[in-house]
Amino acid sequence: MSQRNATDKIYYILFGIPGDQMAATIPPLGIFIESEFKKDKSMLRHELAHWDQYERMGFCGFYTTYLSEWFRYGRMNGPMEVEA
């Protein structure tokens, strides 16, 4: 699925995501963005970049790499986050 097809999996939610996150990409379920950020195109581009990472790395590769980087570098400083 390309970014163009990923737009079918974007959901704007009416409740806050736990913690200080405003959006989350959870492949293969979709991209979840708090509805107050619906017009924030930079946030959408960031989450679509994560979707591209998922497509490139596959399910196991995406989650294994993302989680290992999260534990090693923190949520915002891992290479996948920097790339996105």
N, C-alpha and C positions, 0 to 999 in steps of 0.2 A: 504494500500500500504506500503510495507516495504522499507527500504533504498535501497534495490536492485532495486525495481520498481520505486523508486523516481528518479533514474538516468535518466529515460525517461523524466523527467521534469526539467532537468538542462539545462539552456540556457546561453551561453557565449555571452555577448552583446558588441557591438563595441563602445558604448558611456558611459560616466561616469554617475554613479548614483548620484543624488543630495546630497549635503553635503559631509561629510568625509567618507561615506560608500563605500565599494568596492564590496559588495555583499548584497543581500536581499533575504530572503525566504518569499514568499507571497502565502501561501496556499489558495486555491487549485491550483493556477495558475502555480507555479513552483518556482525554485531556479534560481536567476539571478546573474551572476558573471561577472564583467568586464573582457573582454577577456584577458587583460594583466596579469590576475591572474589565468589563466587556469591551470598552473602547480603547483599552491599552494595547496597542499593536505590538509594542516591544515585548510585553509579557507573552502574547500569543506567539511571536517569533521564537522566543526562548523555549516555550513548551513544544513547539513544532520541531525545534532542533533536537530536543530529547526524543521525539518520535522518530526522527531520522536516525538517531543513534540506535534506537531499538531495532529499526529495520536493518541497519547495517550489521549489528552485533547479534541479533537474534534474542530470544527470550532469556535464556540462561546467561548468555554473555552480557546482556544489558544489566540484569539485576545483580549478577556476581560482581561485575566491575563497579557499578554505581555504589553498591553497599560497601565494598572494600575501600573505595575512595572516600566514602562518607566517614567511615571509622578512622581512616588514616589522616585525612585532611580537614574534616569537618564538612558540614552540609554545603557550604557555599564555595569552598576552595579547591575541590577536586577537579582533575582535568576535564571530566565530562561537563561539570558545571561551567568551567571557564570556557570550554568550547561552545556551549549553548549560549 
